[in-house]
Structure formats: structure tokens, C-alpha cells
Amino acid sequence: MKCAVNNSGYLLTVAIITAVFWSGCAPSADTLSADAPSADSTSQGALPNIIILLADDLGYGDLGSYGHPTIRTPNIDRLAAAGARFTSYYAGAPACTPARAALLTGRYAVRVGLPGVLMPESVEGLPQSEITIAEALKESDYRTMAVGKWHLGHAQPSYLPTANGFDDYLGLPYSNDMIRPWVQTDVPLRMHGNDGPIEGEVDQATLTTRYTERALQFIRESSAGAFFLYLAYSMPHLPIHPAPEREGQSRAGRYGDVVETLDWSVGLILDALEEQGIAENTIVVFTSDNGPWLHLPNRMLQDGNMPWHAGSTGLLRGSKGTTYEGGVRVPAIIRWPGRIAPGQVFADLATAMDLLPTILSASGVAIPDDRTLDGESLLPWLAGEAPLTPPSDRVFFYFRGGILEGVREGKWKCRLSRQTDSLELIPEGTEMVPELYDLELDPSERYNVASQHPDVVARLRARMAELEREILGVPDAG
């Protein structure tokens, strides 16, 4: 453990599964007991189990519960129907590495030192000074495992999952496209175990199945005590590979096959929780690391990849790699029977950085107070015990790499960027025009109302400047 985190003695059972899907059906509120204990109750006599399911490049509009007309996600939909679905939930960044760093540490990736995407030859990684969700939970003797895509460093042992709070690991060290012909590297893409590579090159069509099998094994082996499972799927990141037995099954084509394979996996995990008798004491969270990869570079349009092998942002503008909503606003679901009433839809701002304090609060583990966290516990809000921080005080900052490009405060979003939603860059020296959107009236960011609200623009730009001074060391203008 790199930094001590004290257990405050809560006794619950929770499981958090992070994946990104929602159901359109509204279950009866009768399924939530009227005398269910409060979110900070210790009456159940066991620490919470936690499972995070994280999809890769899954878009806001890719699930049946988020409006996709032909992709079938009945298992993710039933997860959402039994819990809470978020419509303004933000990934920590619009790209893989920084988004994962933010989720596991509760801090913007620029604070962690990982603002960019790591490549096979990268020598950087997650610093030992950071505290991950897994490390914090180890203070309460959780059994922990990471399955799937890591992408937080692999060049030295201190960057690996097993050096950052996880007892065991099985998965890929980075994205599944980081091999020839898509990336010009001679480093092979290999499955890794606790200490490094364990076999030759990977058959990507088996990834979701293998991840699921290992996750199920971990759940069954660990159900007698408290555990944390972090399952980060490699799909539907390009190149997409559905399981052979599910290929050609979806009306939405090959991309639909891949997403429906993820749904199959989620269903097996939910069934395993029921079989082990721990579903009622499990928090289930499902989300995506960022939005879909819609503006593909030429390097990706080869060896079978097609432009329509990517997902949908629904009504949102932009996509992965941008600070428009489609790059960072993603599906998110949390289920906790007996604590979170079923069938809820939350439109207020929430972020991936909220997961660490939420999980630690549910588990009775002290939240680290020796560093700045960029999230807060959502537990009282989700359980209906207390309101969320007033919207004017809840903010989300939009980073593209190490560049701060925008901020959301309540309904207002201010964006100041040289990048367009098609990933083109405005030439250096060209004056950037501030963009201001009312996201409650205009979630698609079609109408720039900056000229009508100069006071709001000034206030939000001041908030951006304050954070730049704090994190990036940018001096005041003039």
C-alpha cells in the first residue's frame, strides 16, 4: 500500500459494476423496501463487494436503454431498470489512458501526470504516489482483481495492476489497435498476467469471453468475503471482434454484435451474483471510458475496419478525442438493491471521479484527505437522503490531453478550443471564439449563446483560469 487509508468501520455489502447501459422500462418502487437501511448503515454485517464494468469507446447512444433502435441490450437494460441511470455523467477525459486514470484515482489525469494516451513504447505510467480504488479498499482486506484493458503503464513493474492495489490481473496492457497495421510498432499485443506477458499474440475474437470467464471465476472464489472486481472490456474499441458464436446476430451489424456480446457478459455476471446469494448487497455500476471513435484516422481504415464499425453519440455533438459532449458524456448505471430506488433517472452532473469517493463511502473506508480529489460521494443523493451539491457548485472541466478547453457549471458549458468537432485544428494565431451552451435546453450544442450571456462566459473563463493556475501553472494573462 502506497498510502494508508483508514477503515471507519462500516459494514455493508456492495458490488459495483461499471458499464454503460440503461433500460426503458420502469420497475415498481415496491422492490425497494420501505424500511431499507440508510446508505451509511452497518446493519448488514458484511463489507460491500464492488464490481466496476467499463466498456471501451461505447457511445452515449449505443444501448437500448439510451435509445438505440436496433442494438439489443436486455441485460444492461434490466440493470438500469433495477437502479439509477445517469443522463449527464462524464468520463474523466475523451481518451483511454487519462479517462482510466481519472476513474481509478478520483482525480483529473493532469493531476496524475497521465494526460495523454500511452503507446506500446511509452515509458510513463501510473505514479506510485497515487491511491487507486483498489489500494484504498485493501485497507479493509478486500480481495481485488483487474480483468481486461489496463492502459495505465506497462514499462516497469510499478505501473502494473498488481503494484496498484490489485491482487490479480488478466488482460491487455493497452488498446487492442496498438499493433500493425494500425500502429507502426514491433511490440506484440499479448495477454498479461500478474507479472507480465503470459502467452503469444491474442485472438481478439475471444477477448470478451475470456475476460468474462475469469471474472466469473473470481466472483465465485471470492463471494465468501469482500471483493472488488474491475472488469475493463477491450470492446467496442476498434478493431471490433465479436465472439464467433454471436457474429451476424445483431440487426445493427458487426458493431451491434460486439455490443450485444458485452450485454451477454453483463448478464452472466448478474446471474453469478444471484447464484452466490450476494446480488442484494451489490452496487452495480456500468459505464464507458469515453465516447465513440467517429473521426477515424486513415491508419484505422484498413484490414477490415469500416467507418460504421464505431458507435453512436445519440443526440450529442462531437466524439472521442473532442471536448464536445459526445467525447465525454457517456452512459452510466448504478444498481444497489435496498439502497437506490429502481427506475430512477438522474439528469444532474456526475463524473467518473465521483466513483472513488462513492465506493469508499459505501465501504466505510476513509476518503484520502492528503490530496485534491475532483469528485464527491454520490451515495446520499442516490439513496435519497440528501441533495447533491447545488448545481452552481458542481463543475466539470473538459481536458483534451493537457489542454483545458472547457467547463460545465450547472446547465452552462463554456468551451474555448482550437479543435473543431471533426478534429481539425484552427491555425495558431487565430483568435478563438468562446462557445457557450445551455445544456439543458441544447444538449446537442447547436446554438452558441455566448454573445447573449457575456457575464456567464466571463465567470466560467475565470473558473478555467483558476484551475489552470492550480494544476497547470499557467500565469494570469497580462
C-alpha positions in Angstrom: 0.0 0.0 0.0 1.4 3.3 -1.0 -0.5 5.5 1.4 -2.5 4.4 4.4 -6.3 4.8 4.3 -8.2 4.0 7.5 -11.3 1.9 7.8 -14.1 3.7 9.5 -15.9 0.5 10.3 -18.9 0.5 8.0 -20.4 -3.0 7.5 -22.3 -3.4 4.2 -22.1 -5.5 1.1 -21.8 -3.6 -2.2 -20.7 -4.6 -5.7 -20.1 -2.0 -8.3 -20.2 -3.0 -11.9 -19.1 -0.1 -14.2 -20.6 -0.5 -17.7 -22.7 1.8 -19.7 -26.3 0.8 -20.5 -30.0 1.7 -19.5 -33.4 0.2 -19.8 -36.5 2.0 -20.9 -38.9 0.0 -18.6 -39.8 1.5 -15.2 -40.0 -1.1 -12.4 -42.3 -0.8 -9.4 -41.0 1.2 -6.5 -42.3 -1.7 -4.3 -39.0 -3.5 -5.0 -37.3 -1.0 -2.7 -38.2 -1.9 0.9 -39.8 0.9 2.8 -37.7 0.2 5.8 -34.4 -0.3 3.9 -31.4 0.8 5.9 -29.7 4.1 5.0 -26.7 4.4 2.8 -24.4 4.5 5.7 -26.0 1.7 7.6 -23.8 -1.0 9.2 -26.7 -3.4 9.8 -25.9 -6.0 7.2 -22.8 -7.3 8.8 -20.5 -7.6 5.8 -18.3 -5.3 3.8 -19.6 -4.3 0.4 -18.4 -6.2 -2.7 -17.6 -3.9 -5.6 -17.6 -4.6 -9.3 -16.8 -2.0 -12.0 -17.6 -2.9 -15.6 -16.0 -0.4 -18.1 -16.7 -0.5 -21.8 -14.2 0.9 -24.2 -15.3 3.6 -26.7 -19.0 2.9 -26.1 -21.2 5.8 -27.2 -24.0 7.6 -25.4 -26.5 6.3 -27.9 -25.3 2.7 -28.2 -27.7 1.0 -25.7 -31.3 0.1 -25.9 -31.9 2.0 -22.7 -30.2 5.1 -24.1 -32.3 5.0 -27.3 -30.6 2.8 -29.9 -33.3 1.4 -32.2 -31.6 -1.9 -33.1 -28.9 -2.8 -30.7 -30.4 -5.2 -28.1 -29.1 -4.9 -24.5 -31.6 -6.6 -22.3 -29.2 -7.4 -19.5 -27.8 -3.9 -19.2 -31.3 -2.6 -19.5 -32.5 -4.7 -16.6 -29.5 -3.5 -14.6 -30.7 0.1 -15.3 -34.3 -0.7 -14.5 -33.3 -2.0 -11.1 -31.2 1.1 -10.3 -30.3 4.5 -11.5 -29.5 5.7 -15.0 -27.5 8.9 -15.5 -28.0 11.2 -18.4 -25.3 13.8 -17.6 -22.4 11.5 -16.5 -19.0 12.4 -17.7 -15.9 10.3 -18.3 -12.7 11.9 -16.9 -11.3 12.6 -20.4 -12.2 11.9 -24.1 -9.4 9.3 -24.5 -8.4 6.0 -23.0 -5.4 6.5 -20.6 -6.5 9.8 -19.0 -10.1 8.6 -18.6 -9.0 5.4 -16.7 -6.5 7.3 -14.6 -9.3 9.7 -13.5 -11.8 6.8 -12.8 -9.4 4.8 -10.6 -7.9 7.8 -8.6 -10.8 10.2 -8.5 -8.6 12.9 -10.0 -8.2 14.6 -13.3 -5.5 12.9 -15.3 -3.4 16.1 -15.5 -3.0 15.9 -11.7 -1.9 12.2 -12.0 0.6 13.0 -14.7 -1.1 10.9 -17.5 -2.9 13.4 -19.7 -2.1 11.6 -23.0 -2.7 8.1 -24.4 0.1 5.6 -23.7 1.6 3.7 -26.6 3.4 0.3 -26.7 6.8 2.1 -26.5 5.7 4.5 -23.7 7.8 4.6 -20.6 5.3 6.5 -18.4 2.8 5.0 -16.1 0.6 5.5 -13.0 2.8 7.0 -10.3 3.2 5.2 -7.0 2.1 8.3 -5.2 -1.5 7.9 -6.5 -4.1 5.9 -4.5 -6.4 3.8 -6.5 -9.8 2.5 -5.5 -8.3 -1.0 -5.1 -5.5 0.3 -2.9 -7.9 2.1 -0.6 -10.1 -1.0 -0.3 -7.1 -3.2 0.6 -7.1 -1.4 3.9 -10.3 -3.3 4.7 -9.0 -6.6 3.5 -10.8 -6.6 0.2 -9.8 -9.3 -2.3 -9.2 -7.4 -5.6 -8.8 -8.2 -9.3 -8.4 -6.3 -12.5 -9.6 -8.0 -15.7 -9.2 -6.6 -19.2 -7.6 -3.5 -20.6 -5.3 -1.6 -18.2 -3.6 1.2 -20.2 -2.0 2.9 -17.3 1.5 1.8 -17.9 3.4 -1.4 -18.5 7.1 -0.4 -18.9 8.0 -1.3 -15.4 6.5 -3.4 -12.6 5.4 -0.4 -10.5 2.9 0.5 -13.2 1.1 -2.8 -13.4 -2.2 -3.5 -11.7 -0.6 -5.8 -9.1 1.5 -2.8 -7.9 -1.5 -0.6 -7.6 -3.9 -2.4 -5.3 -4.9 -5.4 -7.3 -4.1 -8.9 -6.1 -4.5 -10.5 -9.5 -4.7 -9.4 -13.2 -5.5 -10.8 -16.6 -5.8 -8.7 -19.6 -4.2 -6.5 -22.3 -1.8 -3.7 -21.2 -3.2 -1.2 -23.7 -5.6 -0.7 -26.6 -6.3 -3.6 -29.0 -5.4 -1.5 -32.1 -1.8 -0.9 -30.9 -0.4 -3.5 -33.3 0.4 -3.5 -37.0 -1.1 -2.5 -39.4 -2.9 0.2 -37.4 0.1 1.3 -35.2 3.6 1.0 -36.5 5.2 -0.9 -33.7 7.1 -4.1 -33.4 5.8 -4.8 -29.8 3.4 -7.7 -29.9 0.0 -7.4 -28.3 0.0 -10.2 -25.7 -2.3 -11.2 -22.8 -0.7 -10.3 -19.5 -1.0 -11.9 -16.0 0.2 -10.7 -12.6 3.8 -10.2 -13.6 3.7 -9.6 -17.4 3.1 -11.4 -20.7 1.7 -15.0 -20.3 1.2 -16.1 -23.9 1.7 -15.2 -27.6 -0.4 -12.9 -29.7 -4.0 -12.6 -28.8 -7.1 -13.9 -30.7 -9.2 -10.8 -30.3 -12.5 -12.6 -31.0 -12.0 -14.4 -27.7 -11.3 -11.4 -25.5 -14.8 -10.7 -24.1 -15.4 -14.4 -23.5 -12.0 -14.8 -21.7 -12.5 -11.7 -19.6 -16.0 -12.9 -18.6 -14.8 -16.4 -17.7 -12.0 -15.0 -15.5 -14.4 -12.5 -13.9 -16.9 -15.2 -13.1 -14.2 -17.4 -11.6 -13.1 -14.5 -9.3 -16.7 -13.8 -8.2 -17.3 -17.5 -7.2 -13.9 -17.8 -5.5 -14.4 -14.5 -3.6 -18.1 -14.4 -2.6 -17.5 -15.5 1.0 -15.7 -12.2 1.7 -15.5 -8.7 0.4 -14.1 -8.3 -3.1 -13.5 -5.6 -5.7 -13.6 -6.6 -9.4 -12.6 -4.1 -12.1 -13.6 -5.5 -15.5 -12.5 -3.2 -18.3 -13.6 -4.7 -21.6 -11.4 -4.1 -24.7 -14.5 -3.7 -26.9 -16.1 -2.0 -28.7 -12.8 -0.2 -29.4 -11.6 -0.7 -33.0 -10.8 -3.2 -34.4 -14.1 -4.7 -33.3 -14.2 -8.5 -32.8 -17.5 -10.2 -31.9 -17.4 -13.6 -30.3 -17.7 -16.2 -33.2 -21.0 -17.6 -31.9 -22.6 -14.1 -31.9 -21.3 -12.9 -35.2 -24.1 -11.9 -37.6 -26.8 -11.9 -34.9 -27.5 -8.2 -34.5 -29.7 -6.1 -36.7 -27.1 -3.4 -36.1 -24.4 -5.3 -37.9 -20.9 -6.1 -36.7 -20.8 -3.2 -34.2 -24.1 -4.4 -32.8 -22.7 -8.0 -32.5 -19.9 -6.6 -30.3 -22.1 -4.6 -28.0 -24.6 -7.4 -27.7 -21.7 -9.7 -26.7 -20.9 -7.2 -23.9 -24.5 -7.4 -22.9 -24.2 -11.2 -22.8 -21.2 -10.8 -20.5 -23.1 -8.5 -18.1 -26.0 -10.9 -18.0 -23.7 -13.8 -16.9 -22.1 -11.6 -14.2 -25.5 -10.5 -12.8 -26.6 -14.2 -12.8 -23.5 -15.2 -10.9 -24.3 -12.6 -8.2 -27.7 -14.2 -7.8 -26.3 -17.7 -7.7 -23.9 -16.7 -5.0 -26.6 -15.0 -3.0 -24.9 -11.6 -3.0 -26.9 -9.6 -5.6 -29.0 -7.8 -2.9 -25.8 -6.4 -1.3 -24.2 -5.4 -4.5 -23.7 -2.0 -6.1 -23.5 -2.4 -9.8 -22.1 0.4 -12.0 -21.7 0.2 -15.7 -20.1 2.9 -17.8 -17.7 3.7 -20.7 -14.2 5.2 -20.7 -15.2 7.9 -23.3 -17.3 8.4 -26.4 -17.2 6.6 -29.7 -14.3 6.9 -32.2 -16.2 8.5 -35.1 -13.5 10.5 -37.0 -11.1 7.7 -37.7 -7.6 8.4 -38.9 -6.6 6.9 -42.2 -4.4 4.4 -40.4 -7.5 2.7 -38.9 -9.4 2.3 -42.2 -7.6 -0.8 -43.3 -7.6 -4.6 -42.7 -11.4 -4.8 -42.5 -12.2 -1.7 -40.4 -15.0 0.4 -41.8 -16.3 3.8 -40.7 -19.5 2.3 -39.5 -17.7 0.0 -37.1 -17.9 2.7 -34.5 -20.7 3.7 -32.1 -23.2 6.5 -31.8 -23.3 9.6 -29.6 -27.1 9.8 -29.9 -28.1 13.4 -29.9 -24.7 14.7 -28.7 -22.2 16.6 -30.8 -18.6 15.5 -31.2 -17.0 12.2 -30.4 -13.9 10.6 -28.8 -11.0 12.9 -28.8 -13.0 16.1 -28.6 -14.4 18.2 -25.7 -17.8 18.4 -27.2 -20.4 16.3 -25.3 -20.1 13.3 -27.5 -16.5 12.8 -26.4 -17.0 12.6 -22.7 -20.7 12.3 -21.8 -21.4 8.5 -21.7 -23.9 6.1 -20.4 -23.7 5.2 -16.7 -25.8 3.0 -14.4 -25.7 2.2 -10.7 -27.7 -0.5 -9.1 -27.8 -1.1 -5.3 -30.9 -3.0 -4.2 -32.4 -1.8 -1.0 -30.4 1.5 -1.1 -31.1 3.0 -4.5 -34.7 3.0 -5.6 -35.2 1.3 -9.0 -36.1 3.1 -12.2 -34.5 6.4 -11.4 -33.1 8.7 -14.0 -30.7 11.4 -12.8 -30.1 14.4 -15.1 -27.7 16.3 -12.7 -24.0 16.3 -13.4 -22.0 13.3 -12.2 -18.5 12.2 -13.2 -16.2 9.2 -13.2 -14.2 11.0 -10.5 -17.2 10.6 -8.2 -16.8 6.8 -8.2 -13.8 6.6 -5.8 -15.4 8.7 -3.0 -18.8 7.0 -3.6 -17.3 3.5 -3.3 -15.2 4.3 -0.3 -18.2 5.9 1.5 -20.3 2.8 0.8 -17.5 0.6 2.1 -16.8 2.6 5.2 -13.2 3.4 4.1 -11.8 6.8 4.8 -11.5 9.0 1.8 -7.9 10.2 1.3 -7.6 13.8 2.7 -3.9 14.3 1.8 -4.6 15.3 -1.9 -7.1 17.1 -4.0 -10.0 14.8 -5.2 -12.1 16.0 -8.1 -15.2 14.1 -7.2 -17.6 13.7 -4.3 -19.6 10.8 -2.9 -23.0 10.4 -4.7 -24.3 8.0 -2.0 -26.6 10.3 0.0 -28.0 11.7 -3.2 -28.6 8.3 -4.8 -30.2 7.0 -1.6 -32.5 10.0 -1.4 -31.1 11.1 1.9 -29.6 14.4 1.0 -29.4 16.7 -2.1 -26.4 16.8 -4.4 -24.1 19.8 -4.1 -26.0 22.7 -5.6 -25.6 22.8 -9.4 -23.8 26.1 -9.3 -21.1 24.4 -7.2 -20.8 21.2 -9.3 -18.4 21.7 -12.1 -16.7 19.5 -14.7 -13.6 20.6 -16.6 -13.0 19.4 -20.1 -9.4 18.4 -20.9 -8.0 17.4 -24.3 -4.7 15.9 -23.3 -3.0 18.5 -21.1 -5.1 21.4 -22.5 -8.0 22.7 -20.6 -10.7 23.5 -23.1 -14.0 24.0 -21.2 -16.0 23.9 -18.1 -19.6 22.9 -17.2 -21.3 24.7 -14.2 -24.9 23.6 -13.7 -26.6 24.0 -17.1 -23.9 26.2 -18.6 -20.9 24.9 -20.7 -18.2 27.3 -21.8 -15.7 25.9 -24.4 -12.6 27.6 -25.8 -10.7 25.3 -28.1 -8.7 25.3 -31.3 -10.2 22.0 -32.2 -13.4 21.5 -34.2 -15.8 18.6 -33.8 -14.2 17.0 -36.8 -10.8 17.1 -35.1 -9.4 19.8 -37.3 -7.3 22.5 -35.6 -7.7 26.2 -36.0 -4.3 27.7 -37.1 -2.1 29.1 -34.3 -2.6 32.8 -34.0 -6.3 32.7 -35.0 -8.4 34.2 -32.3 -10.5 31.5 -30.6 -14.2 32.3 -30.3 -15.8 31.4 -26.9 -18.7 28.9 -27.2 -21.5 28.9 -24.6 -24.2 26.3 -24.5 -27.2 25.8 -22.2 -27.0 22.1 -22.0 -30.5 21.7 -20.5 -32.1 23.4 -23.5 -29.5 22.4 -26.0 -27.7 19.2 -25.2 -26.7 18.9 -28.8 -24.6 22.1 -28.6 -26.2 23.6 -31.7 -26.7 27.2 -30.5 -23.7 29.2 -29.3 -25.3 31.9 -26.9 -22.0 33.4 -25.8 -22.9 36.8 -27.2 -26.2 36.8 -25.2 -24.6 36.0 -21.9 -21.2 37.7 -21.7 -21.3 37.6 -17.9 -21.7 33.8 -17.8 -18.8 33.5 -20.3 -16.6 35.7 -18.1 -17.4 33.8 -14.9 -16.7 30.4 -16.5 -13.5 31.6 -18.1 -12.4 32.8 -14.7 -13.0 29.3 -13.3 -11.0 27.8 -16.1 -8.1 30.3 -15.4 -8.2 29.4 -11.7 -7.8 25.7 -12.4 -5.1 26.3 -14.9 -3.1 28.3 -12.3 -3.7 25.5 -9.8 -2.9 22.4 -11.9 -1.0 23.6 -15.0 0.9 26.6 -13.5 -0.5 28.9 -16.2 0.1 32.5 -15.2 -2.6 35.1 -15.3 -3.0 36.9 -18.7 -1.1 40.1 -18.7 
